[in-house]
Amino acid sequence: MQHSYYDFFAGGGMAGFGLGSDWRCLFANDIDAKKAASYRANQAEDALLLRDVAQVTLDDLPGSADLVWASFPCQDLSLAGNGAGLAGKRSGMFRPFWQLMRDLHADGRAPKMIALENVYGAITSNGGRDFATLAAAFSELGYRFGAVVVDAVHFLPQSRPRFFMVGVRGDLTIPDALVADGPSTLWHPPALVEGCRLLSQTAAGRWQWWNLPTPPARTIALSDLIDDQPTGVDWHSAAETQKLLGMMTDHNRAKVTAAQATGERIVGTIYRRTRADADGVKRQRAEVRFDQIAGCLRTPAGGSSRQTIMLVQGAHVWSRLLSSREAAALMGLPADYILPVRYNDAYRLAGDGVAVPVVRHLAQSLFTPVLRANRLALVA
């Protein structure tokens, strides 16, 4: 039996790739025309409405969805943001989205489940008050809900912890195996446990500690995804690579030296960051890692947030930007996913997205078991 979903802030449709063929998208929404073009180029069903979510109405939403997925904007909740939180212009788009959830509830079409995805900072934003606001939103509609932090590194060679709050409609059965008596160290970090203390008594009464299974050990490494002859980007000149090396502290330069000493082909990634030296002067630094894990993909706001590849083999050192196809692979997208032609558009699409296998894990471990249990209950 095929399940149905709405996909808000859909971007390039990565949530749909994670849910897979057992799920049918009834409605998708985004305001970005370039992302919408990618969505339509890669999805068999053209369910996307290009419109500001604040302008979406109840009449735009067909049928009744088993799941609503919403990866609402993160900029005001992230550590790199301005601290505006849910009151900010971008992350504040949660409010008109949630009004649609209220409207569906009043119309007798409340979705069976609602899943929110955002950055880790959503837990601590505004001293945890934004987290409490999200919890109160679920509670007011009678959902039993909980949150987890899932790092894409369990599935992909990318460090990408993300916050997921998942609610199940109050009239549905939740299988006992999906709920634990308390937090787990794998899915519920201390910040999340601390955030629960700010919940109202009513919201706390509806809180669930979701019990997700431990994923199998990841078998793919960063070097498996990096091409010696990439498309869309060129290897830097020797002078450009030397400039990067010159931007490293002694600590980071020692990492390169150690990699060279192995004589093996070793792939690392670099982010340029502004750091204060011991004398307090801020300088741009190149920070490298050779642990076979990429840093978290981010959108290319200026050149500094684009990730750089460093390839070391013996005395030789090469560098270049991460290609858009490699960025897509780090998000778990298939090799035949049609990317935007322009590099920055493709990189932004990936950096703004949700990791495909993380969605798949949530679907297999939580969404589908809830739906299956309630379908069996109806049959019985």
C-alpha distance (Angstrom), angle and dihedral (degrees) to the residues before:
residue distance angle dihedral
M1 . . .
Q2 3.80 . .
H3 3.80 119.4 .
S4 3.80 124.5 -144.6
Y5 3.78 133.1 -135.2
Y6 3.80 146.1 175.4
D7 3.80 116.2 -136.8
F8 3.81 114.5 -153.3
F9 3.83 121.6 -170.2
A10 3.80 82.2 12.9
G11 3.81 99.8 174.6
G12 3.78 109.6 177.7
G13 3.81 93.1 -13.6
M14 3.80 99.0 -100.1
A15 3.82 93.0 147.6
G16 3.79 88.6 58.7
F17 3.80 91.6 52.0
G18 3.79 88.4 52.4
L19 3.79 94.5 48.7
G20 3.79 90.6 50.0
S21 3.77 135.4 -165.4
D22 3.81 94.6 -37.3
W23 3.79 88.2 71.0
R24 3.82 129.0 68.9
C25 3.79 121.4 -157.3
L26 3.80 111.1 -133.8
F27 3.80 94.9 178.2
A28 3.80 138.3 4.0
N29 3.77 130.8 -176.7
D30 3.78 138.9 -167.3
I31 3.79 136.5 151.8
D32 3.83 97.2 -148.1
A33 3.81 111.7 93.4
K34 3.81 94.0 -160.0
K35 3.80 93.3 52.2
A36 3.79 89.8 44.5
A37 3.80 89.5 55.7
S38 3.81 89.8 53.7
Y39 3.79 91.1 47.2
R40 3.79 91.6 53.4
A41 3.80 92.8 44.4
N42 3.80 91.6 56.1
Q43 3.79 106.3 33.7
A44 3.78 122.5 80.1
E45 3.81 91.6 -147.4
D46 3.80 119.9 56.7
A47 3.78 97.1 -143.5
L48 3.80 96.3 140.4
L49 3.79 124.6 118.5
L50 3.80 113.3 -162.1
R51 3.78 101.1 -145.0
D52 3.79 142.8 111.5
V53 3.81 106.6 -86.6
A54 3.81 88.3 -128.8
Q55 3.81 87.3 64.3
V56 3.80 95.6 49.0
T57 3.80 112.8 106.7
L58 3.76 135.2 -161.3
D59 3.80 89.5 -104.4
D60 3.83 89.2 62.2
L61 3.81 91.4 61.8
P62 3.81 112.6 82.2
G63 3.78 124.1 -151.4
S64 3.78 123.6 -28.2
A65 3.80 122.5 -54.6
D66 3.78 127.8 -140.6
L67 3.82 89.0 -152.5
V68 3.78 137.1 19.7
W69 3.79 113.5 -158.2
A70 3.81 118.3 -165.2
S71 3.80 124.7 178.9
F72 3.78 93.4 -179.4
P73 3.84 120.1 -168.8
C74 3.79 114.5 -70.3
Q75 3.80 104.0 -167.8
D76 3.81 97.1 101.8
L77 3.81 92.2 44.0
S78 3.80 98.8 46.8
L79 3.78 124.9 96.7
A80 3.80 88.0 -115.8
G81 3.80 92.0 54.2
N82 3.77 130.4 92.1
G83 3.79 96.4 -100.0
A84 3.81 94.9 -108.9
G85 3.81 91.7 128.8
L86 3.78 117.9 -178.6
A87 3.81 88.7 -14.7
G88 3.81 89.5 64.5
K89 3.77 123.1 103.6
R90 3.81 95.1 -113.0
S91 3.80 107.0 33.0
G92 3.80 86.5 37.8
M93 3.81 87.4 74.1
F94 3.79 83.9 88.0
R95 3.81 87.8 80.4
P96 3.84 99.0 62.2
F97 3.79 88.4 40.8
W98 3.78 91.1 54.7
Q99 3.79 90.9 47.0
L100 3.79 86.1 62.4
M101 3.81 88.6 53.3
R102 3.81 88.7 53.1
D103 3.80 90.1 48.5
L104 3.80 91.5 51.2
H105 3.80 89.4 49.6
A106 3.81 91.7 51.4
D107 3.82 90.0 47.0
G108 3.80 91.9 55.5
R109 3.82 92.0 -110.3
A110 3.79 101.2 103.9
P111 3.83 107.8 158.5
K112 3.77 116.5 -113.3
M113 3.80 90.6 -125.7
I114 3.80 137.2 13.8
A115 3.82 122.4 -161.6
L116 3.80 123.4 -169.0
E117 3.80 122.1 -166.1
N118 3.78 126.5 -165.6
V119 3.79 144.6 135.4
Y120 3.79 123.6 -63.2
G121 3.80 88.5 -105.5
A122 3.81 89.9 71.5
I123 3.81 86.7 79.7
T124 3.80 96.2 56.8
S125 3.81 102.0 27.3
N126 3.81 112.4 129.8
G127 3.78 91.2 4.0
G128 3.81 92.1 -56.3
R129 3.80 94.0 -54.7
D130 3.81 92.8 115.9
F131 3.79 89.3 53.9
A132 3.80 89.1 51.5
T133 3.81 89.3 49.9
L134 3.80 91.3 55.2
A135 3.79 90.1 48.0
A136 3.80 91.7 49.5
A137 3.81 89.9 52.1
F138 3.81 91.3 58.3
S139 3.77 92.2 42.3
E140 3.81 94.9 52.1
L141 3.81 90.1 59.3
G142 3.79 92.8 48.2
Y143 3.80 97.3 -108.3
R144 3.77 121.7 150.8
F145 3.77 103.8 -136.1
G146 3.76 147.1 170.8
A147 3.77 140.3 173.6
V148 3.77 137.7 -129.2
V149 3.78 135.6 -174.8
V150 3.79 111.4 -135.9
D151 3.79 121.1 -173.7
A152 3.80 114.4 -150.7
V153 3.82 86.8 -141.5
H154 3.81 87.8 84.7
F155 3.81 87.8 68.0
L156 3.81 107.7 17.1
P157 3.83 135.3 32.5
Q158 3.81 92.0 -104.7
S159 3.79 128.7 99.9
R160 3.81 101.3 -131.7
P161 3.83 117.3 145.2
R162 3.80 111.9 -173.0
F163 3.79 134.7 -177.7
F164 3.82 119.7 -125.3
M165 3.79 124.6 -173.7
V166 3.79 113.4 -169.2
G167 3.79 126.3 -172.3
V168 3.80 129.8 -169.2
R169 3.80 119.6 -156.1
G170 3.77 111.6 -100.6
D171 3.82 96.8 -119.3
L172 3.81 93.7 56.5
T173 3.78 128.5 93.4
I174 3.80 117.2 -115.3
P175 3.82 112.2 -155.6
D176 3.80 111.0 -119.2
A177 3.81 91.3 -125.3
L178 3.83 91.0 64.7
V179 3.81 94.2 61.1
A180 3.80 128.2 64.7
D181 3.80 128.0 -159.0
G182 3.79 91.3 -118.8
P183 3.81 145.0 -9.1
S184 3.79 123.9 -50.9
T185 3.78 122.8 -142.1
L186 3.82 90.8 -129.7
W187 3.80 98.9 56.2
H188 3.81 106.1 16.5
P189 3.83 113.6 56.8
P190 3.82 120.9 -166.1
A191 3.82 92.5 -98.0
L192 3.79 90.2 58.9
V193 3.80 93.1 47.1
E194 3.81 89.2 49.2
G195 3.79 91.3 48.2
C196 3.79 91.3 58.4
R197 3.79 88.8 66.4
L198 3.80 89.3 69.5
L199 3.79 94.1 58.1
S200 3.78 119.8 111.5
Q201 3.79 117.2 -110.0
T202 3.80 90.6 -104.6
A203 3.80 94.1 48.7
A204 3.80 91.8 45.3
G205 3.80 88.5 53.9
R206 3.81 90.0 58.8
W207 3.81 95.6 44.2
Q208 3.82 118.5 119.4
W209 3.79 128.5 -165.3
W210 3.81 98.4 -138.3
N211 3.79 111.4 -138.9
L212 3.80 107.2 -146.5
P213 3.80 120.5 179.1
T214 3.79 119.4 -112.3
P215 3.81 107.7 -100.2
P216 3.80 118.9 -123.1
A217 3.79 116.6 -94.7
R218 3.77 113.0 -76.8
T219 3.80 112.3 -108.7
I220 3.81 100.8 -173.1
A221 3.81 123.2 85.1
L222 3.78 130.7 -163.2
S223 3.80 92.2 -106.8
D224 3.82 89.2 59.7
L225 3.82 90.1 64.5
I226 3.81 100.2 42.8
D227 3.81 118.3 96.3
D228 3.80 123.2 -146.5
Q229 3.81 87.2 -150.7
P230 3.82 105.5 35.2
T231 3.77 125.7 -176.4
G232 3.79 121.9 -125.2
V233 3.81 97.2 18.9
D234 3.82 134.2 66.0
W235 3.76 130.5 -141.8
H236 3.80 112.0 -104.0
S237 3.75 122.4 -107.2
A238 3.80 118.0 -102.4
A239 3.79 89.0 -104.0
E240 3.82 92.5 53.5
T241 3.80 91.5 49.5
Q242 3.79 90.5 48.4
K243 3.80 89.3 51.9
L244 3.81 89.8 55.5
L245 3.79 90.7 50.2
G246 3.79 88.9 50.2
M247 3.81 90.1 55.5
M248 3.81 91.6 59.2
T249 3.77 125.7 100.0
D250 3.80 118.1 -125.7
H251 3.81 88.4 -97.8
N252 3.80 94.1 56.0
R253 3.79 93.8 40.0
A254 3.81 88.3 54.9
K255 3.82 88.6 57.8
V256 3.80 89.5 58.3
T257 3.80 91.9 47.5
A258 3.81 90.8 50.7
A259 3.82 90.6 50.2
Q260 3.80 90.7 50.2
A261 3.79 91.2 51.1
T262 3.82 91.8 62.2
G263 3.80 92.1 62.3
E264 3.81 88.4 -144.2
R265 3.81 130.3 119.5
I266 3.79 102.8 -94.8
V267 3.80 125.0 178.5
G268 3.79 122.9 -155.2
T269 3.77 137.5 168.5
I270 3.79 131.3 -129.6
Y271 3.77 133.4 -156.1
R272 3.78 121.7 -171.5
R273 3.79 110.9 -133.3
T274 3.78 134.5 174.1
R275 3.79 109.7 -119.0
A276 3.76 133.3 175.5
D277 3.80 114.3 -120.4
A278 3.78 123.6 -139.7
D279 3.81 88.5 -87.8
G280 3.81 90.5 55.1
V281 3.80 95.4 -110.0
K282 3.80 113.3 136.8
R283 3.78 115.5 -129.3
Q284 3.76 134.8 171.6
R285 3.78 109.8 -107.0
A286 3.79 133.0 -169.6
E287 3.80 109.8 -134.4
V288 3.81 116.5 -165.5
R289 3.78 132.4 -165.7
F290 3.82 126.8 -167.7
D291 3.81 99.4 -177.1
Q292 3.83 93.2 112.1
I293 3.80 89.8 -107.3
A294 3.79 124.9 108.0
G295 3.77 121.1 -135.0
C296 3.79 117.2 -107.8
L297 3.80 111.0 -69.9
R298 3.77 112.3 -119.0
T299 3.77 134.3 -179.5
P300 3.82 116.3 -85.3
A301 3.78 99.3 -107.9
G302 3.79 96.5 161.9
G303 3.77 121.4 -24.7
S304 3.79 98.1 -72.6
S305 3.78 97.3 73.7
R306 3.79 95.5 54.7
Q307 3.77 110.7 100.3
T308 3.80 119.3 -122.2
I309 3.79 126.5 -148.1
M310 3.80 119.9 -137.8
L311 3.80 117.9 -165.0
V312 3.81 117.8 -166.4
Q313 3.78 127.4 -173.1
G314 3.76 117.0 163.6
A315 3.80 110.5 -54.7
H316 3.80 91.7 -14.1
V317 3.80 121.9 96.6
W318 3.81 125.0 -178.5
S319 3.78 131.9 178.4
R320 3.80 140.3 -172.3
L321 3.78 141.8 146.5
L322 3.78 118.9 -74.2
S323 3.80 106.0 -98.5
S324 3.79 120.6 -119.3
R325 3.81 90.4 -118.1
E326 3.81 90.2 53.5
A327 3.81 89.6 48.8
A328 3.80 89.3 52.8
A329 3.80 90.4 50.0
L330 3.81 89.9 51.3
M331 3.81 87.0 58.2
G332 3.78 92.0 50.9
L333 3.80 96.3 -109.8
P334 3.82 116.5 151.4
A335 3.79 120.4 -102.5
D336 3.81 91.1 -111.9
Y337 3.80 94.3 55.7
I338 3.82 106.5 127.6
L339 3.80 108.3 -123.2
P340 3.82 128.4 -163.6
V341 3.78 112.6 -91.8
R342 3.81 95.9 -126.5
Y343 3.80 114.0 78.8
N344 3.81 96.9 -135.4
D345 3.81 92.1 48.4
A346 3.80 91.6 51.6
Y347 3.81 93.7 44.3
R348 3.80 91.0 48.3
L349 3.78 90.8 49.8
A350 3.80 90.0 55.2
G351 3.80 96.3 40.6
D352 3.80 92.5 51.4
G353 3.80 94.3 46.6
V354 3.78 137.7 93.1
A355 3.81 119.6 -111.0
V356 3.80 108.0 -101.9
P357 3.85 99.0 -139.6
V358 3.81 91.2 49.7
V359 3.81 89.8 59.1
R360 3.79 88.8 46.0
H361 3.81 90.9 53.2
L362 3.80 91.7 50.8
A363 3.80 91.1 47.2
Q364 3.79 94.5 49.6
S365 3.81 95.5 40.3
L366 3.79 102.3 38.6
F367 3.82 119.4 1.6
T368 3.79 99.4 49.7
P369 3.84 96.0 41.1
V370 3.82 90.2 53.9
L371 3.79 92.4 49.4
R372 3.80 92.5 44.4
A373 3.81 92.8 50.3
N374 3.78 92.5 51.7
R375 3.79 93.8 44.5
L376 3.79 90.3 52.4
A377 3.80 90.0 47.5
L378 3.82 90.1 55.3
V379 3.81 91.6 48.4
A380 3.80 91.4 49.5
